[in-house]
Amino acid sequence: MSLSRFLSTISLVAAAGSTGCSDDSCGPGGAPDVGLVASGSAVTLTYGHLTAGLNGDCPASDAPSGVVSLTLQGIQTDGAGRLTLCIGRPDRLAGQSLALGLDASSPVQVIDFAGAANNCTLAIDRATPPTGAASASGLCGNGGDPAGFALVLDGAATLTRTCGATVDAVPVTLRGRVAVASQ
């Protein structure tokens, strides 16, 4: 066998065994580790250091065999808050924007969204569902690829702000693109 036929055979075998993305580019593609920003009147919360795990925490009833729900967890930059999302069909995340919501039927379920700013604590208002969507780039293996991926959020939410005895509602936009590491 000639060297060129041997190398061509190796290339074909490698390509056939690949589980890459449609464009064969897995990973966060230069997305920063920190970059999701929730901002509103007199409050700005920044999140990052997201990790993803195929944990099966929010399985979708219509998921094909082998598709396991994906849980994303991140922290507020000062460590005072957290963001947790669950995606029942991560196989759809790379190809389209998925709606944010609070209940189990939401394509991207906001499990936890909390933070602290200006000596106040903030948490997602469960009476007012978030709006907007999430999408991803560089997502391979339904989010389980060791290369990770980039998550993009473009939405809005209402947070309940507690400052001592004062409690009010604070609408925020939640936007940004951030790297997600696979667990």
C-alpha positions in Angstrom: 0.0 0.0 0.0 1.4 3.4 -0.9 1.9 6.0 1.8 -0.7 8.3 0.3 -3.4 5.5 0.3 -2.4 4.7 3.9 -2.8 8.3 5.0 -6.1 8.6 3.1 -7.4 5.5 4.9 -6.3 6.9 8.3 -8.1 10.2 7.5 -11.3 8.4 6.5 -11.2 6.3 9.7 -10.6 9.3 11.9 -13.4 11.2 10.2 -15.8 8.3 10.5 -15.1 8.0 14.3 -15.4 11.7 14.9 -18.3 13.0 17.0 -17.7 16.6 16.1 -20.1 19.4 15.3 -21.5 20.0 11.9 -18.5 22.3 11.2 -16.0 20.1 13.1 -15.2 23.0 15.5 -15.8 22.0 19.1 -15.0 24.3 22.0 -15.7 27.9 23.3 -14.1 29.6 20.3 -12.4 32.3 22.3 -15.4 33.1 24.5 -14.3 34.6 27.9 -14.6 32.7 31.1 -16.7 35.6 32.5 -19.2 37.5 30.5 -22.9 37.0 31.4 -24.2 40.3 32.7 -27.6 40.9 34.4 -28.2 44.6 34.5 -31.0 46.8 35.5 -31.8 50.0 37.4 -28.9 50.4 39.9 -27.8 46.8 39.7 -25.2 44.9 37.7 -24.4 41.3 38.3 -21.7 39.4 36.3 -21.5 35.7 36.0 -19.0 33.2 34.6 -16.9 30.1 35.2 -19.7 27.9 33.9 -19.4 24.2 33.9 -21.7 21.7 32.2 -22.6 18.1 33.0 -24.8 15.5 31.3 -26.5 14.9 34.7 -30.0 14.0 33.5 -31.5 16.5 35.9 -34.3 17.6 33.6 -35.0 15.0 31.0 -37.2 15.9 28.1 -40.0 13.5 27.3 -39.3 13.9 23.6 -35.5 13.4 23.7 -34.2 10.8 21.4 -32.5 7.7 22.8 -29.0 8.6 24.2 -29.7 12.4 24.6 -29.2 13.3 28.3 -30.2 16.6 29.8 -27.4 19.1 30.4 -27.0 21.1 33.6 -25.0 24.4 33.5 -23.7 26.0 36.7 -21.9 29.3 37.1 -21.0 31.8 39.8 -21.2 35.6 40.2 -17.8 37.0 39.8 -17.5 37.9 43.5 -18.8 34.4 44.5 -22.0 35.8 46.2 -24.4 34.4 43.6 -25.0 31.6 41.2 -26.7 30.7 37.9 -28.0 27.2 37.2 -29.7 26.2 33.9 -31.0 22.9 32.8 -31.5 22.0 29.1 -33.6 18.9 28.4 -32.6 18.7 24.8 -29.0 19.8 24.5 -29.0 18.3 21.0 -31.0 21.3 19.9 -28.9 24.0 21.6 -26.2 24.3 18.9 -28.7 24.5 16.0 -31.2 27.0 17.3 -32.1 29.4 20.1 -34.0 27.8 22.9 -36.5 29.8 25.1 -35.8 30.5 28.7 -38.4 29.6 31.3 -39.0 28.4 34.9 -40.9 25.2 34.6 -39.9 21.8 33.5 -41.4 22.2 30.1 -39.1 25.1 29.2 -36.4 24.3 26.7 -33.9 26.1 29.0 -35.1 25.9 32.6 -33.7 28.6 35.0 -33.2 26.5 38.1 -31.4 29.2 40.1 -30.4 32.8 39.5 -29.3 34.7 42.5 -26.7 37.3 43.4 -25.7 40.2 45.6 -25.1 43.9 45.0 -25.1 47.1 47.0 -25.6 45.2 50.3 -28.7 43.6 48.9 -29.5 40.0 47.9 -31.3 39.2 44.6 -33.1 36.0 43.4 -35.2 35.1 40.4 -38.8 36.1 40.9 -40.6 32.8 40.4 -44.0 34.6 39.7 -42.5 36.2 36.6 -40.9 33.8 34.1 -37.8 35.0 32.3 -38.0 35.8 28.6 -35.5 35.5 25.8 -33.3 32.6 24.7 -30.1 30.7 24.9 -27.9 29.3 22.1 -24.5 27.8 21.8 -21.6 27.6 19.4 -18.9 24.9 19.4 -21.2 22.5 21.2 -20.4 18.9 20.4 -21.4 15.6 22.0 -24.6 17.3 23.2 -22.5 19.4 25.6 -20.4 16.6 27.0 -17.4 17.0 24.8 -14.3 17.8 26.8 -13.6 20.8 24.6 -16.6 22.6 26.1 -18.5 25.3 24.2 -19.7 28.9 24.2 -23.1 29.8 25.7 -25.0 32.9 24.5 -27.8 34.3 26.6 -30.1 37.1 25.4 -33.1 37.6 27.7 -34.7 39.4 30.6 -35.8 38.4 34.1 -37.3 39.9 37.2 -35.3 39.6 40.4 -36.6 40.0 43.9 -34.3 42.4 45.7 -34.0 42.2 49.5 -32.3 45.1 51.3 -32.8 44.6 55.0 -36.6 45.0 55.5 -37.2 46.4 52.0 -38.2 44.0 49.3 -38.8 45.1 45.7 -38.7 43.8 42.1 -35.9 44.6 39.8 -36.2 43.9 36.1 -32.8 43.0 34.4 -31.5 42.0 31.0 -29.4 38.9 30.9 -26.9 39.0 28.1 -23.5 37.8 27.1 -21.4 35.1 25.6 -19.3 32.9 27.9 -17.1 29.8 27.8 -18.6 26.6 29.3 -16.2 23.8 30.5 -17.4 20.3 30.4 -17.2 18.3 33.6 
